[in-house]
């Protein structure tokens, strides 16, 4: 066994002796050290840890093959992995041709980060001037994560106090909002609910924030330049969860470039100085949509995740979401 793994084993694992003088080993820490212990033990006994089968779907024979590969990979790693993120990446790369359920189950067994949660570095800041091609900019109210539809779409609201919104708000929306306020003042809640539904049907909403009602316009956003797996595809659920985690309860800066054929605003979106598309690409939770976006930085961020086999790139042959949609449209 390599020196790094032997050192970790010595630091984190200690022998115990039973009454029949048979030596066993127990791990005193989890994550990196626990895996180091089990790999060290496997190298001696060829036995995989008990309990792993509850987390993975493949047989113990298959599990033994994984551990053999991981022992060899750890020996050859230069420098050897030390942090949970580095160890998780080693596992993902070494077992890239194995089933996604097994790889994720193994990571879960040791409390190591999932592919989508491995730490990556992100660029800082947002554009100080509007980039070429931007039609307009908007700043949203706090986003409700429950309204996020998938890994590359958002539903957001912008207050009608915003000068651009107040100038373009239909008169019937304003009238309905005023009448609703009067109905609520008279405790005519049935009428107030009718008027609220009318406001919604017109593309607006009355949102309560810190006990204050705000009339806001709804926008559907399509993240520009990326294509995340559909919800029913591998890593579709993880992509949606990551986007929810990024935006829930946050106000967003949205730079809109165009409207697509579905009525969505195609936009670059920033949250607390973080570029959402960059996060999704670097975490391996989206493809660069090169057919519609030629930005070099997006291609490089996808390439970075591919090389590290993060997220969907841990799969042996990930399916392109645009091809997946086409196949289903054509009934394949």
C-alpha positions, 0 to 999 in steps of 0.5 A: 500500500502507498505511503499516503494511505498507510499514513492515513490508516495509522493516524485514523485506525487502531487495532482491537483484540477480542478474547480469542486474540483475533485482531480486528480494526475499527475506524475512528473517523469518517470520510477520507480516513474511513475509506483509507482504512477499508482500502488498506484492509482490502489490500490485506484481506480482499474483503469489502466492508459490511454494510456497503451493500445497503447503499449500492446495487451491485454484487459483492463481487463487483464491489471487490473489483471497485476496491481493487481499482481504488487501491491501485488509483490511490497508489498512483495518485500524485499528489495523493488525495487528502480532502473529501473533495479530492477523494470523491473526485478520485472515486468518480474518475476511477469508477467512471464506467460503473453504474451511477447508483453504485458510485453515488452509493459508495460516496454516500457510504463514506459521507463524501460529497456527491459529484454535484457538490464538489467544490469548484472555484468561480469567477467573482463579480458581475458586469459593470456595464451592460454587455453587447446584445442585452435588451434590458436588465431587471432585478427580481424579488426574492425567488421562491425555490419551489417555483424552479422548474428544472436545471436551466429555467427560473420563474421570477417576479419584478416589482412594479415599482421598478420604473421600467415595469410601472411604465409598461404595466397594463391599466387593467392590472392596476385597476384590479390591484386597487379594487382588490385592496378595497375588497380586502379592506371591506373583508370581502375576501371572496371578491379579493380572491377573484381579483387576485386570480385576474391579476395572475391571469394577466401575468402579475402576482401580489407577493407578500414580503415582510408583511408587505404586499407587492404587486409584481410582474412574472417572468419566465427565464431560460438560462442563456448558453446552457442546457441542463438534463431534463428532470427525468434524465440522469442528473436532471434532479441534481441540476434542479436541486443545485439551481434551487439551492443557488437562488432560493430566497435570493434577489437576482440580477437578470440580463435579458438578451432575447425572448425564445419561442416559448415566451421565456427571457433568454438571460444571463443571471447573477446571484450575489455576484455569482454567475449561475451558468458558470456554477452549473457548467463547472459542477457538471450539471449542464452542457454548454449549448454551443449551437446557440452560444459561442462564448469560449468561457462557457466551453472552457467551464464545461471542459473543466468539469469533463476533465474532472468527471464532475456531475453528469461527466461521471457517466460513461456516455451522458446523453445530450438533453437536446437529443433526448428531447428530439427522440421523444418528440419523434416517438423513439 
